[in-house]
């Protein structure tokens, strides 16, 4: 005999109000992905051609100035929205049991987003990008144990040079975005799996049971009749 399994609870409309900052952060990341793909079609990650390719995008490519501007300022918007989302999560206590893993994933998303911005800052290959990257790498070099190794890895040598730009481009275009996509997928899966939390001032739970319209059969057998043929 098969036991009947009731449908799982759904989320009320009011409980989604607090998740709008997360949806906004996801929208910002998707916008960064689209504009980044367009820019990659014209950008040349070569120390001798990178700056000229950026100038070409800004001045010659149709609406290139708009796409580059959206990508440049969208990076800051994405990081700010991530901070807002994590601040709300902390204030709502959504990092507590059983959502500790999702909180850790959120922290990794924030770190990955900041690394994505850092690696992208060098790509214009102008004086501002160069010296800002020098400062960032030197800060990393002061970390104990792994600091000097990390700085040398990012630079592609003892100093920032021709090997640095292709490495930053590969990190910015391939490795870090792939990591962010994977973390977002796992993050959303856990949100759906565990549900959302109510605001601290709410007197009711965020979720409610669906109105029972019927049951569907599951595959769990009744132990009392396990021996039946």
N, C-alpha and C positions, 0 to 999 in steps of 0.2 A: 504494500500500500504506500502511496506517495503522500507526503504531507503537503498541505497548501501553504504557500509562502505569500504573505501580504506585500503589497507594493511599498517601497520605501517612501519616507517623508520628503516633501518638497520644501523649497525656501520661499518664504513670504516676500511680497513685493517690498515691504519696508526694510527688510534686512539687506537689500541690495544697495541701499543708499550709501552705505559706508564703503562700498567697493568701487565707487566711481573713480577714485584716484588710481586704483590699480588698473582699471580699464583705460584710463587716460595715459598711464605710463606705457601700457602695451601698445596703444595707438601711436604714441611718440616713437617707440622702437620700430614699429612697422614703417612709419614715415622715414625714419633714418635708414632702414633697409632699402626702401625703394629709391630714395635720393642717392644713397651710396652706390647702388648698382648703376644708376645713370652716370654718376661722376666717374666710376671706374671705367666706363667705356671710352673716356677721353683722357684720363689721367695716365701719366707715364712715370712709373716708379724708378726713374733713373736720375742720379744726382745731377747730370748735365741737362736733363730735359724736364724735370719735375716742376720747377718754378714756371717755365714757359708754358707748360701744359695747363697749369692753374690759371695763368693769365689768359690763355686761349679759351678756357672754359668760361671765364668771367666776361670776356669782351667779345668773343667771336661766336661761340656756340649759342644757338637760339634758346633764350630763356636760361642760359647757363648761370647767369648771375643769380637768378631766382632759386634754382636748384641748389647751388652752392650755399646761398644764404640760408635756405631752409635746413640744409644739412649742418651748417656751422652753428646756428642758433638752436636748432632742434636738439643738438647734443646737450646743451645746457638745460633745456626744458626737460629732457629725459631724466637727467640726474636729479633735478629739483623735484620732479614728480615721484621718483623713487624714494627720496628722503621724506616727502609728504606721506607716501604710502606706508613706509616703515614707521613713521611717527604715529600715524593713526593706529597701526597694528599694535604698537607698544601701549598706547593709551587705552585701547580696547581690551588689552590683555589677551590678544589672539595668539601670542607666542607661547601660551601655557598649554599644558596637556589637553588634548592629544596632538597639538599642532607644533611641537618643538622642531620637528624635521622641516616643516614648511618655513619656519622662521629662519633656520640655518640656510635653507635654499635662498630665501630672500636676501640674507646678508651676502651670500655668494653672488647673487645677481647685482647687488649694489657695487661690490668690489669689481665684478666683471665690467659693469657699465663705466666705472671710473677708469679702468685700464683701457677700455675701448676709446674713451676720450683722450687719454694720454698718448696712446699710440697714433691716433689720428692727428694730433696737434703738430707732429713733425712733418707731415706729408706735404704741406705747401713749400717746404724747404727754403724758407726765407730767414732773415735774421731773428725775427721774433720766435719762430718755431725752433730754430737751432738752439738759441740760448735758453729758452724755456725747457727744452729737452735736456740740455746740459744740467740745469738745476735739478730737474726731476731725477735723472740718473745718479747724480752725486748724492742726493738724499737717500736713494736706495742703497748706494754703496756704503753708507754709514751703518747699515743694519748689521748686527753681529752674525758671524759665521757665514751666512749665505750672501750677505750684502755685496762684497767685492765680486763674487762669482756672478751674481745676478746683473751687476752693472756691466761686466765684461760681456756677458751674453747679449744684453740689449744693445750694446754698442757694436757688437760684431768685431771687437778688438779692444785695444787699450784706450782708444779715443773714438769719438763720433766721426764717421767717415763714410766712404762710398758703400760699405757693407751694412751700415745702419739703416738706411732708408728702405731697401728691399725687405729687411727683416721686420721693420715696423709695419710695412705695407702688408706683409703676409699675416702678421698677428692681427692687424686691424680688419683685414678683409676675410680671413678664413678661420683662424683658430678661435679668436674670442667671439665672433658672431655665432659660430657653431655651438660654442659652449653656452652662450646666452639662450639660443633657441632650445637647447636641450633642457636647461634649467627652467625656462618658462613652461615648457611642456610638462615637466614633472611638478612644477608649482601649481599649474592649473588642475592637473590630475588630483593632487592632494586637496585642493579647494573643493572640487566636486565630491571627492571621496569623504572628506571630513566635515564639509559644510562651512558656514561662516559663524562668527560670534556676534552677539547683540552688543549695542553700545552700553557703556556702564550705567547710563541713566534709564535704560529700557527695563520695564518690569516683566516683559515676556521674552521667551526664547526666540531666537532668530528663525527657527524652523517650525513647521507645523505638519501634522500628518495630513496626507491627502484624504479627501472624502472617499470612503471605500465604495468603489464601483464594481468590485468583483475581486477575485483572487486568481492567481496563476499558479500552476503547478510547478513545484521545484523538483530537485533530484535528491532530496534528503529523505531517507527511509525512516519509518517509525521503528525505533529499537524494539518495541513491544511485539512487533509482528515480523521481525527480521527473519525469523525462521520459517515463515510461510513460503510455500512454493510459488 
